[in-house]
Amino acid sequence: MEETKSDPPTPSSSASPSNTSPALPRQPVSLIQPSQKRNKNNKTKVLRVFRSVFRSLPIITPACKMPVSLPDGHKSSSNNRVTGTLFGYRKGRVSFSIQENPRCLPNLVVELAMQTNALQKEMSSGMVRIALECEKRQEKDKTRLMEEPLWTMYCNGKKNGYGVKREATDEDLNVMEVLKAVSMGAGVLPGNSESEGPDGEMAYMRAHFDRVVGSKDSETLYMLSPDGNTGPELSIFFVRI
C-alpha cells in the first residue's frame, strides 16, 4: 500500500486568516436533537425491533480492509438513510458530518486526514473509497464504533494519516444551519473571517447515504446519487480490526 506520512490532525487547528472574502453570517442554531437522543431513555418495543433488523444485516468483510463495490442485491431503504456532508476550506482539512436529516444536530463529526481540494480531485476520478480503521477493543469494553476518537484513514487504498472524531464546533453548527434546507447538492460558502482558509471559501457536498451495519465493529456508508443519476461514487467504511 502506498503511504503518505502525516501527523494526527488537531481539531482546533485552522488556516491563516484572510480578509479577502466576506464572512459567512452567523445563524441562530435551530437544529433539533436526533431522534435516538430524544428517545435515549425510552427503549420501546419498536426500537428493539429496529435494532434486531440492523443486527440481521449481512456483515461487510472488506478485501484488503475495504470492499470495492456495493454488495449484490443491496437496495436503498429510507429506514437506513442518513444525511452526510463533506465540508472544508479548499486548502484546509475536510470534515465529514452525519445527521439523521438536515434539520438535526450532527450525530458525528470526523476531521479527515485530507485537504478539501485533494478530495475534490479524487472525486473527479469517479470512485472514492475512504476507510477509517481503528483497533478492536476488549469484549468488556462497550465503546460504540462511532464513538472511537481516532482513526487511521485510507483513501482508495492509500494511507493518508489520521481522522479525528470531535464535538461539533460553532462553525460546524453554523454550516449545518446554513445548509438546513439543502438535502443534496454541492457548492461553496463564504469564508469565516475568524478561521477562513487560504482562499477564503468553504466547499461542501451533501448527499443521502445508505447506512449498512455489519457488526459492532463494521459500518459502511454508501452515497446515493439523486434519481439514480450517474456521478461520483463514494463509500466510507468504519472498521475495527
N, C-alpha and C positions, 0 to 999 in steps of 0.2 A: 504494500500500500504506500503510495506517495505521501510524504508527511511534511507539513509546514509547522515549524515550531512557533508557539505562541504562549505568552503568559496568560494566566487566568484573568479575565476582564473584571474590572471593578464597577459595580452598578452606578457608583457616584461619579465616575469619570465623564467628562464632557469635552467637546471641542472648543477651540479658542473662539471667543465671542467676536461677532462682526456686526456692523451697523448698516449693512448694505441692503437688508430686506426688512419689510415691516413685520412686526411681531405678531404671532398668532394670538388673537384676543382670548383672554381667559374666560371660560364659560362656567356658569354655576353648574355644579355636578348634580344631575337629576337621575343618574343611573341607579337602578334598583339592585337589591341583592339577588343572586341566583336562587332558583327555587330550592336547590339542595341545601343551601344555607338557611333559607327561610324555614325549611321543614326539618332542620337538623335534629331537633329533639322530638320529632313526631314520626316514628317508624311505623308507618301504616302497612297494611297488607299489600296495598298496591305497590309500595316501594320495594317490599320484599320480593314480589313477583318480578318487578323490573330488574332487580339485581340478579335474580336467578336466570333471567333471559340473557343477561350480559355474560354470566359465567358459562352458559351453554354455547357461546360463540366459539368458533374454531381458533386454536392458537396459531398465531402467525410466527413461524420459525424462519428467520432470515437466513439466506445463503450468504456467506461472508458477512454475517452480522446484520444484514438487512435485505428484505425482499426487493425484487426489481420490477414487479408488476402487481396489479390488483388481483387478489385471489379469484380464481374461476368461480363463477356463479354468484359473486358478490353483487348485491343490489342495494341501492341507496335507500335509506329509511330515515324519515324525518325524526323518528324517535332517537336516533343515534347521531343527529346532526348538531354541530356546533358552529359558531362563527369564529373564524381565525383571521387575525390581522397582523401582517408584517409591516413594520414601520421603522423609520430611522432617517437621520440626516445622511445625505448621499455619500459622504466620505467618513461617516461615523458608523458605529456598530448598529446592526439591525436587531430589533426586538420582535418577539412573537407573543401575541396575547391570545388567549382562548376565552370566549364568552359563551354563555348559554344562548344569548341572542344579542343583537346590537344595543338593546336597551338595558342590559345587565352590566354590573361591575365585572371586571375580569376574574375568572377562576384561577388563571395562571398567567404570569408574565415571565418570559425567559429572554435574557440578553444573549444573543448568539455570538459565536466567535467568528464573525464575518462582517465585512463592511457592506453597506447597503448597495453601493454601486457594483460590488463583486457579485452579490446575489442576483442583481438585475441582469448581469452578464450571463450568469448560469441559466437563469430563467429563459433567456433568449434562445438557448440551445434546445428548448422544448421539453426537457425532462430533468427534474431535480429530485434527488433523494437525500434527505437530511436524516442522519441517525444521531440520536442523543443517548449515550450509554453511560452507565454507572455500575458499580459493583453490587452484587447481591448482598442482602443483609441476612443476619441470623434469623432463624424461624420465629424466635420470640419477639423480634423487632417488628412493630406494627406500622412503621412508616410507609405511607402510601407512595406509589410510584411517582405521582405528580407533586409530591412534597419533597422530593430529593433536591438538595441545594446546589449540587454541582454535577455537570455532565461533560463527558468527552464528546466532542462534536466531529462528525464526518459529513462531508458534502460530496455526493457522487463518488464515494469511496476514498476521498482524500481527507486526511485528518487536518482540521483547521485550528483546534485549540479547545477552549472550554466554554460551555454555556452555563450561565448562572441564573438560577431562579431568584426573583426578587419581588418584594412588595411593589404594587403599582405606585409610581410616583405621581406627584401633582401634574406633571407634564403628560404622563401616560393617560391619566384620567381626563385631562383636557382634550387629548387627541380622541379618546373614545367618545367623549361628549360631542365633539365637533362632527364625528362620523356616525352619530347615533341613527341618523336617517338613511345611512348607506348600508345596504345588505350585501352588495357585491360591487367591486369596482377598484380602480387604481388611479392614482394621481399624485399631486403634490400639495402641501400645505405651507403657508408662510412660516419662516423660522421664528423661534422664540429668542428674543433679544438677550435673555439671561443664559441660554445654553445652546445657541444655534451652532450648526455645523459650519464647515469652511465655506460652503456655497450658500448658506442661509435658507435652504429649503428642506422640508421633510417629505420624503416619498413614502407612500403607503400602498398596500394592496390588501384588499379584504375579499374573502370568499367564504362559502359554506364548506365545511369539511365533514366527511363521514368518519365517525369515531368507532374504531374496532378494538375491543378489549380482548386480548388473547388470554391473559392470565394476570395475576397480581404483579408480574414482572415484565409485561409487554403490552404496549398500547400503540396503535397506529392511527394517524390522521391522514385521510385521502382528500385532496382538494377536488371539489366538484365544479366542472365547467357549466356555466349557465346554459340551460336548454340543450345540453349535450354538445355544445359547440366545440370545435377543435381549438386547442390552445395549449399553453404550457401545462405540463403535468407536475404536480408537487405532492410528495408524500413525506411525512415526518414521523419517524419511528422513535418511541421512547422505550428503552430496553435496559433491564438489569441483567448482567451476565456474570 
